[in-house]
């Protein structure tokens, strides 16, 4: 369980990660529309995007209250 300070910091980090994730979407889309696309760069950006998504999911899980079954 996160304390209040940790939760505030996690929310700020989460917002930054969401922005970076959206920015990567735009960059990837632009690269794919620019012939010929740099396939290596696109793969690297997609991998970074996946890593960001994993971190986003981790932070969101940490911020959610525990649900008891």
DAFENMO-V525547 format. One record per pair of residues at least 24 apart in sequence whose C-alpha atoms are under 6 Angstrom apart, sorted by sequence separation. I is the first residue (numbers start at 1). J is the second residue. D is the distance in whole Angstrom. If there is no record, write none. Layout:
# DAFENMO-V525547
i->{I:I}
j->{J:J}
d->{D:D}
This chain:
# DAFENMO-V525547
i->{21}
j->{49}
d->{6}
